[in-house]
Amino acid sequence: MTPERPVRVLLADDHPVYRLGLRALLQSLGGFEVVGEATDGAEAVTVALETRPDVVVMDLQMPGMSGIEATRRITERRPDIAVLVLTYSDEDQSVLDAVLAGARGYVLKEAGTENILRAIQDVASGEMILGPSVARKVQKLLTSGPPETPRPFPELTDRELEILVLMAQGLNNSAIALRIGVGDKRVRNCISDIYGKLQVPDRAAAIIKAREAGVVDTTADGA
């Protein structure tokens, strides 16, 4: 992109007042050209692929397809198009999802006109732009390691979950009792409690639910 050519911008935001206000601002300044508008994520993808702007200014919370999914689809098809997320939300998961979807920038609407305009110019030039508070969140998320995997069936006790896993592995009650070192009656009582908590009628249904939740490797027993 040469200095003589204006930055070609697509505005994707379902709030007409904000979108029209930003359009008027960009058109009143030198160096920007608004090539299109979109009111939802699906429309943003379509218009972006048709107009091939330098920058898509993308809101996250839109009806239908979200800004996150729209960002992913645009950057997969046209990695040369820079997506700048411009939103009110600075929730950790939103920030991380946007960056992982391919957004080249993430700025809050409250950042102010000057910062937003500079961010549009910078991402068009190939830079990665994050507002100060957003940058801190990304750094925290990237250095904290992967999130812990949620424990399956939190309504079950540790013992009940252990028994459910053994059931899903194909062990009968006697084999389960021997494996965990308790009596058959204790195993039967636990299994009855498992049925109640999982709201299933029988052993087969409990096993299906366990396997669907991924609590046991079905390839290990040939299932």
LUMGU-369903 format. One record per residue (C-alpha): residue number from 1; residue in one letter; y, z, x. Coordinates in nm, 4 decimals, decimal comma. Layout:
BEGIN
pos=NUM code=A v=Y w=Z u=X
...
//
This chain:
BEGIN
pos=1 code=M v=0,0000 w=0,0000 u=0,0000
pos=2 code=T v=0,3344 w=-0,1046 u=0,1479
pos=3 code=P v=0,6570 w=0,0978 u=0,1130
pos=4 code=E v=0,8099 w=-0,1881 u=-0,0911
pos=5 code=R v=0,5471 w=-0,1719 u=-0,3640
pos=6 code=P v=0,5817 w=0,1039 u=-0,6232
pos=7 code=V v=0,2979 w=0,3483 u=-0,6831
pos=8 code=R v=0,1096 w=0,2221 u=-0,9868
pos=9 code=V v=0,0270 w=0,5162 u=-1,2154
pos=10 code=L v=-0,1976 w=0,5669 u=-1,5186
pos=11 code=L v=-0,1209 w=0,8724 u=-1,7318
pos=12 code=A v=-0,4196 w=1,0357 u=-1,9063
pos=13 code=D v=-0,3153 w=1,3251 u=-2,1298
pos=14 code=D v=-0,3714 w=1,3956 u=-2,4976
pos=15 code=H v=-0,0367 w=1,5733 u=-2,5347
pos=16 code=P v=0,2087 w=1,2965 u=-2,6315
pos=17 code=V v=0,5233 w=1,4930 u=-2,5579
pos=18 code=Y v=0,4153 w=1,5786 u=-2,2041
pos=19 code=R v=0,2761 w=1,2305 u=-2,1396
pos=20 code=L v=0,5862 w=1,0523 u=-2,2661
pos=21 code=G v=0,8112 w=1,2902 u=-2,0760
pos=22 code=L v=0,6285 w=1,2236 u=-1,7492
pos=23 code=R v=0,6365 w=0,8495 u=-1,8177
pos=24 code=A v=1,0129 w=0,8581 u=-1,8753
pos=25 code=L v=1,0616 w=1,0561 u=-1,5563
pos=26 code=L v=0,8550 w=0,8175 u=-1,3439
pos=27 code=Q v=1,0231 w=0,5106 u=-1,4904
pos=28 code=S v=1,3658 w=0,6567 u=-1,4201
pos=29 code=L v=1,2865 w=0,6893 u=-1,0516
pos=30 code=G v=1,2350 w=0,4272 u=-0,7877
pos=31 code=G v=0,8912 w=0,3926 u=-0,6369
pos=32 code=F v=0,6731 w=0,4370 u=-0,9479
pos=33 code=E v=0,5346 w=0,2025 u=-1,2109
pos=34 code=V v=0,3453 w=0,3334 u=-1,5139
pos=35 code=V v=0,0757 w=0,0731 u=-1,5821
pos=36 code=G v=-0,0942 w=0,2455 u=-1,8739
pos=37 code=E v=-0,1608 w=0,5563 u=-2,0791
pos=38 code=A v=-0,4740 w=0,7193 u=-2,2198
pos=39 code=T v=-0,5208 w=0,9964 u=-2,4727
pos=40 code=D v=-0,8807 w=1,0914 u=-2,3897
pos=41 code=G v=-1,1325 w=1,0667 u=-2,1077
pos=42 code=A v=-1,3160 w=0,7580 u=-2,2327
pos=43 code=E v=-0,9918 w=0,5672 u=-2,2728
pos=44 code=A v=-0,8819 w=0,6794 u=-1,9257
pos=45 code=V v=-1,1949 w=0,5257 u=-1,7740
pos=46 code=T v=-1,1500 w=0,1975 u=-1,9628
pos=47 code=V v=-0,7812 w=0,1610 u=-1,8836
pos=48 code=A v=-0,8282 w=0,2627 u=-1,5195
pos=49 code=L v=-1,0929 w=-0,0041 u=-1,4659
pos=50 code=E v=-0,8766 w=-0,2632 u=-1,6394
pos=51 code=T v=-0,5438 w=-0,1887 u=-1,4702
pos=52 code=R v=-0,6673 w=-0,0540 u=-1,1329
pos=53 code=P v=-0,3774 w=0,1844 u=-1,0718
pos=54 code=D v=-0,3152 w=0,3549 u=-0,7400
pos=55 code=V v=-0,3229 w=0,6959 u=-0,9106
pos=56 code=V v=-0,4635 w=0,8313 u=-1,2362
pos=57 code=V v=-0,2803 w=1,1467 u=-1,3400
pos=58 code=M v=-0,5584 w=1,3223 u=-1,5285
pos=59 code=D v=-0,5499 w=1,6141 u=-1,7686
pos=60 code=L v=-0,8774 w=1,8093 u=-1,7931
pos=61 code=Q v=-0,8839 w=1,9287 u=-2,1530
pos=62 code=M v=-0,8965 w=1,6183 u=-2,3712
pos=63 code=P v=-1,0945 w=1,5328 u=-2,6853
pos=64 code=G v=-1,4274 w=1,3565 u=-2,6419
pos=65 code=M v=-1,5015 w=1,2880 u=-2,2775
pos=66 code=S v=-1,3475 w=1,5532 u=-2,0534
pos=67 code=G v=-1,1149 w=1,4819 u=-1,7657
pos=68 code=I v=-1,3887 w=1,5965 u=-1,5267
pos=69 code=E v=-1,6371 w=1,3364 u=-1,6512
pos=70 code=A v=-1,3679 w=1,0688 u=-1,6634
pos=71 code=T v=-1,2773 w=1,1489 u=-1,3021
pos=72 code=R v=-1,6405 w=1,1179 u=-1,1976
pos=73 code=R v=-1,6836 w=0,7813 u=-1,3678
pos=74 code=I v=-1,3614 w=0,6374 u=-1,2294
pos=75 code=T v=-1,4241 w=0,7456 u=-0,8703
pos=76 code=E v=-1,7837 w=0,6234 u=-0,8819
pos=77 code=R v=-1,6778 w=0,2773 u=-0,9999
pos=78 code=R v=-1,3473 w=0,2511 u=-0,8136
pos=79 code=P v=-1,3321 w=0,4913 u=-0,5185
pos=80 code=D v=-1,0044 w=0,3295 u=-0,4160
pos=81 code=I v=-0,8352 w=0,4792 u=-0,7241
pos=82 code=A v=-0,6990 w=0,8268 u=-0,6547
pos=83 code=V v=-0,7315 w=1,0811 u=-0,9336
pos=84 code=L v=-0,4748 w=1,3584 u=-0,9443
pos=85 code=V v=-0,5692 w=1,6358 u=-1,1848
pos=86 code=L v=-0,2610 w=1,7700 u=-1,3583
pos=87 code=T v=-0,3494 w=2,0557 u=-1,5899
pos=88 code=Y v=-0,2685 w=2,4065 u=-1,7056
pos=89 code=S v=-0,6076 w=2,5469 u=-1,6032
pos=90 code=D v=-0,6742 w=2,6982 u=-1,2620
pos=91 code=E v=-1,0121 w=2,8502 u=-1,3484
pos=92 code=D v=-1,2470 w=2,8523 u=-1,0506
pos=93 code=Q v=-1,5122 w=2,6366 u=-1,2147
pos=94 code=S v=-1,2597 w=2,3757 u=-1,3313
pos=95 code=V v=-1,1168 w=2,3449 u=-0,9823
pos=96 code=L v=-1,4573 w=2,3120 u=-0,8195
pos=97 code=D v=-1,5871 w=2,0662 u=-1,0800
pos=98 code=A v=-1,2800 w=1,8448 u=-1,0399
pos=99 code=V v=-1,3093 w=1,8343 u=-0,6610
pos=100 code=L v=-1,6823 w=1,7638 u=-0,6778
pos=101 code=A v=-1,6172 w=1,4886 u=-0,9337
pos=102 code=G v=-1,3980 w=1,3120 u=-0,6788
pos=103 code=A v=-1,0439 w=1,4225 u=-0,7629
pos=104 code=R v=-0,8132 w=1,3728 u=-0,4686
pos=105 code=G v=-0,5646 w=1,6277 u=-0,5913
pos=106 code=Y v=-0,5359 w=1,9238 u=-0,8270
pos=107 code=V v=-0,1917 w=2,0447 u=-0,9322
pos=108 code=L v=-0,0849 w=2,2741 u=-1,2128
pos=109 code=K v=0,1661 w=2,1466 u=-1,4672
pos=110 code=E v=0,3765 w=2,4511 u=-1,4003
pos=111 code=A v=0,4159 w=2,3447 u=-1,0355
pos=112 code=G v=0,7452 w=2,1733 u=-1,1144
pos=113 code=T v=0,8641 w=1,8139 u=-1,1238
pos=114 code=E v=0,9330 w=1,7771 u=-0,7521
pos=115 code=N v=0,5870 w=1,9016 u=-0,6510
pos=116 code=I v=0,4136 w=1,6807 u=-0,9078
pos=117 code=L v=0,5980 w=1,3679 u=-0,7929
pos=118 code=R v=0,5221 w=1,4456 u=-0,4296
pos=119 code=A v=0,1554 w=1,4989 u=-0,5163
pos=120 code=I v=0,1365 w=1,1560 u=-0,6843
pos=121 code=Q v=0,2874 w=0,9913 u=-0,3771
pos=122 code=D v=0,0632 w=1,1814 u=-0,1374
pos=123 code=V v=-0,2680 w=1,1084 u=-0,3104
pos=124 code=A v=-0,1649 w=0,7429 u=-0,3368
pos=125 code=S v=-0,1303 w=0,7497 u=0,0426
pos=126 code=G v=-0,4823 w=0,8841 u=0,0813
pos=127 code=E v=-0,4107 w=1,2536 u=0,1228
pos=128 code=M v=-0,5948 w=1,5402 u=-0,0447
pos=129 code=I v=-0,3467 w=1,7530 u=-0,2347
pos=130 code=L v=-0,4087 w=2,0990 u=-0,3755
pos=131 code=G v=-0,1450 w=2,3365 u=-0,5021
pos=132 code=P v=-0,1245 w=2,6658 u=-0,3067
pos=133 code=S v=-0,3097 w=2,8754 u=-0,5660
pos=134 code=V v=-0,5662 w=2,5989 u=-0,6164
pos=135 code=A v=-0,6205 w=2,5638 u=-0,2413
pos=136 code=R v=-0,6966 w=2,9352 u=-0,2148
pos=137 code=K v=-0,9517 w=2,9086 u=-0,4944
pos=138 code=V v=-1,1246 w=2,6109 u=-0,3323
pos=139 code=Q v=-1,1388 w=2,7874 u=0,0027
pos=140 code=K v=-1,2872 w=3,0951 u=-0,1637
pos=141 code=L v=-1,5444 w=2,8896 u=-0,3532
pos=142 code=L v=-1,6492 w=2,6915 u=-0,0467
pos=143 code=T v=-1,6880 w=2,9985 u=0,1734
pos=144 code=S v=-1,8637 w=3,2211 u=-0,0799
pos=145 code=G v=-2,1863 w=3,0193 u=-0,0720
pos=146 code=P v=-2,3801 w=2,8835 u=-0,3684
pos=147 code=P v=-2,3666 w=3,0832 u=-0,6913
pos=148 code=E v=-2,6648 w=3,2969 u=-0,7737
pos=149 code=T v=-2,9157 w=3,1386 u=-1,0068
pos=150 code=P v=-2,9074 w=3,3210 u=-1,3404
pos=151 code=R v=-3,2201 w=3,5288 u=-1,4061
pos=152 code=P v=-3,4319 w=3,3596 u=-1,6741
pos=153 code=F v=-3,4930 w=3,5526 u=-1,9948
pos=154 code=P v=-3,2577 w=3,8458 u=-1,9260
pos=155 code=E v=-3,3862 w=4,0118 u=-2,2436
pos=156 code=L v=-3,7211 w=4,0745 u=-2,0715
pos=157 code=T v=-3,7843 w=4,3638 u=-1,8352
pos=158 code=D v=-3,8929 w=4,2829 u=-1,4801
pos=159 code=R v=-4,2512 w=4,3734 u=-1,5709
pos=160 code=E v=-4,2465 w=4,1548 u=-1,8820
pos=161 code=L v=-4,1064 w=3,8616 u=-1,6874
pos=162 code=E v=-4,3753 w=3,9073 u=-1,4236
pos=163 code=I v=-4,6448 w=3,9005 u=-1,6919
pos=164 code=L v=-4,4889 w=3,5941 u=-1,8563
pos=165 code=V v=-4,4979 w=3,4082 u=-1,5243
pos=166 code=L v=-4,8648 w=3,4988 u=-1,4759
pos=167 code=M v=-4,9405 w=3,3860 u=-1,8309
pos=168 code=A v=-4,7730 w=3,0534 u=-1,7586
pos=169 code=Q v=-4,9854 w=3,0216 u=-1,4453
pos=170 code=G v=-5,2964 w=3,0359 u=-1,6655
pos=171 code=L v=-5,4178 w=3,3925 u=-1,6051
pos=172 code=N v=-5,5847 w=3,5748 u=-1,8932
pos=173 code=N v=-5,5056 w=3,9356 u=-1,9825
pos=174 code=S v=-5,7791 w=4,0856 u=-1,7641
pos=175 code=A v=-5,6731 w=3,8805 u=-1,4639
pos=176 code=I v=-5,3102 w=3,9793 u=-1,5177
pos=177 code=A v=-5,4042 w=4,3468 u=-1,5411
pos=178 code=L v=-5,6006 w=4,3207 u=-1,2168
pos=179 code=R v=-5,3190 w=4,1336 u=-1,0432
pos=180 code=I v=-5,0441 w=4,3838 u=-1,1258
pos=181 code=G v=-5,2603 w=4,6957 u=-1,1235
pos=182 code=V v=-5,2308 w=4,8161 u=-1,4816
pos=183 code=G v=-5,4706 w=4,8515 u=-1,7728
pos=184 code=D v=-5,5567 w=4,5810 u=-2,0217
pos=185 code=K v=-5,3882 w=4,7738 u=-2,3026
pos=186 code=R v=-5,0597 w=4,7862 u=-2,1119
pos=187 code=V v=-5,0754 w=4,4097 u=-2,0621
pos=188 code=R v=-5,1442 w=4,3522 u=-2,4326
pos=189 code=N v=-4,8517 w=4,5719 u=-2,5318
pos=190 code=C v=-4,6182 w=4,3924 u=-2,2902
pos=191 code=I v=-4,7279 w=4,0528 u=-2,4196
pos=192 code=S v=-4,6605 w=4,1663 u=-2,7761
pos=193 code=D v=-4,3104 w=4,2727 u=-2,6692
pos=194 code=I v=-4,2614 w=3,9368 u=-2,4960
pos=195 code=Y v=-4,3473 w=3,7510 u=-2,8170
pos=196 code=G v=-4,0944 w=3,9567 u=-3,0087
pos=197 code=K v=-3,8129 w=3,9188 u=-2,7568
pos=198 code=L v=-3,8672 w=3,5442 u=-2,7102
pos=199 code=Q v=-3,9218 w=3,4978 u=-3,0847
pos=200 code=V v=-4,2443 w=3,3036 u=-3,0385
pos=201 code=P v=-4,5628 w=3,3350 u=-3,2472
pos=202 code=D v=-4,8302 w=3,3193 u=-2,9816
pos=203 code=R v=-4,9320 w=3,2806 u=-2,6184
pos=204 code=A v=-4,9095 w=2,9013 u=-2,6160
pos=205 code=A v=-4,5531 w=2,9037 u=-2,7442
pos=206 code=A v=-4,4534 w=3,1687 u=-2,4886
pos=207 code=I v=-4,6028 w=2,9622 u=-2,2057
pos=208 code=I v=-4,4220 w=2,6496 u=-2,3216
pos=209 code=K v=-4,0928 w=2,8376 u=-2,3320
pos=210 code=A v=-4,1543 w=2,9816 u=-1,9846
pos=211 code=R v=-4,2326 w=2,6427 u=-1,8360
pos=212 code=E v=-3,9327 w=2,4802 u=-2,0020
pos=213 code=A v=-3,7162 w=2,7494 u=-1,8408
pos=214 code=G v=-3,8683 w=2,6661 u=-1,5025
pos=215 code=V v=-4,0033 w=3,0130 u=-1,4316
pos=216 code=V v=-4,3264 w=2,8655 u=-1,2910
pos=217 code=D v=-4,4075 w=2,5550 u=-1,0899
pos=218 code=T v=-4,6237 w=2,3521 u=-1,3258
pos=219 code=T v=-4,7474 w=2,1357 u=-1,0376
pos=220 code=A v=-4,9142 w=2,4360 u=-0,8784
pos=221 code=D v=-5,1837 w=2,4644 u=-1,1446
pos=222 code=G v=-5,2151 w=2,0995 u=-1,2272
pos=223 code=A v=-5,0283 w=2,1243 u=-1,5557
//
